[in-house]
Amino acid sequence: MNMGGCIVSKNIYDHIARIKWCFREQSVNSVDNGWRFLSEIDTDDFLSHVENMCVCSFETIVEIEPAVLGIYSLPVGTELILNYDGKKRFFTDGNTGQVVEI
């Protein structure tokens, strides 16, 4: 299965920190699915350096955090926060704070 590529913080890709912010933008090419993932420790300064981000397959992100599989088909404009409660994972809307049922 090919779910396309996404842009991810190297803090996530390198297993330094967990996924915190997930948002979907308009794709920039046919391989890009539009998903972007930022970690819980990313700062504005860290994110301002392009070398701190990488492109990887959505499947790789699912391997890192299986909870994101449920958000794959959400539309462009989606902004989510991934919350951790022990082993439980749930998403909240980044704008309203409301729990998003996946």
RAFEN-V507784 format. One record per helix or strand of 2 or more residues. SS is the DSSP state (helix for helix, strand for strand). FROM is the first residue (numbers start at 1). LEN is the number of residues. If there is no record, write none. Layout:
# RAFEN-V507784
<<SS | FROM | LEN> <SS | FROM | LEN>>
This chain:
# RAFEN-V507784
<<strand | 5 | 5> <helix | 10 | 4> <strand | 19 | 6> <strand | 32 | 8> <helix | 44 | 4> <helix | 50 | 3> <strand | 53 | 5> <helix | 58 | 7> <helix | 66 | 6> <strand | 79 | 7> <strand | 88 | 6> <strand | 99 | 2>>
